[in-house]
């Protein structure tokens, strides 16, 4: 599996992106080259079972987590307080 080659920081970022409601799985695939299923496997492996279960219930079928289910015309949501992310590095405020 590809996830075995990720650093701890990369795995943390994948989990952070997957946990965010408005970050689609396609963004994770674009940045890290892993599928939705591989993301789910990382989440299952790295999280406590109860946290994983809660996350899965929240994201299943959620239109914001799947680019194909999103309302057309809305490509990306960005809060004014959200940090800029460049090539998997979070810049400081």
N, C-alpha and C positions, 0 to 999 in steps of 0.2 A: 504494500500500500504506500502511496506517495507521502502520507502524513508522517511516516517514520523519519523522513528526511528534514522535517521542519525543526527549527530551533524553538526553545521555550518561548521566546518573544513572539515568534510567528504564530505559534499555537495560541498564545494569549490574545493576539490580534484577531485571529480567526474566530475565537470564542466571543470576543467583544463585538465583532461585526455580526455574528450570528445572533447574538442576544439583542442587538438593536432592532426594533420593530421596522424601521424604515430602510434598512439595508437589505437589498434583495440577495438571494443566493447567487445570482448572476454576477454581482459585484465581487463576491468572494471567489467565484470561479475565475473572473478576469484577473484579480490580483494574485491569487495563489495557485490557480490551475487545478482546483479540485471541484468535484461535482457536489451537488446537494447531498447525495447519499454519503459521500466521504466526509462532508461537513458534519452530518448527523452522527457518523461514527466517531469523529473526534469529540463532539459534544458528549456523546454517551460515555466515552472512555475517560474524559477529563473532568466531568462534573459528578457531583453526588447524585445518586439515583433519583432522589426526590426533586432536585433542581432540574435534572434532565427531563423528568416527566412533566413538570410544570412548564418548561420551555416548549416541549413538543406540543402540548395541548394549546399553547398560545400561538404557535406559528403555523400549525396545520391549516392549510387552506387560506391563510391570511394573504390578502391581495398585495400588501406591501412587501412581502417576502418573495414574491414571484413576479418577475417583470411582465410575464404574459398576462397576468391577472390585473395589472395596474390600470387605472383609468388613463386613457390616452391624453396626451398633453401635459402630464405630470411626469417628468423624467426623474427629478430628484428633489427631495426635501432637504433644506439646510437651515437649521436654526442659527440665528445671529450669534449665539453663544458657542456654537459648535467649533471645535478646533479645526484648523486646516490640516489635512492629511496629505502627505506627499510621499509616494513610494514606500508605504508602510511605516512612515515615521510621523509621530505626532509632534508638531511644533509647539513650543511653549508660548504662552500668552505674553 
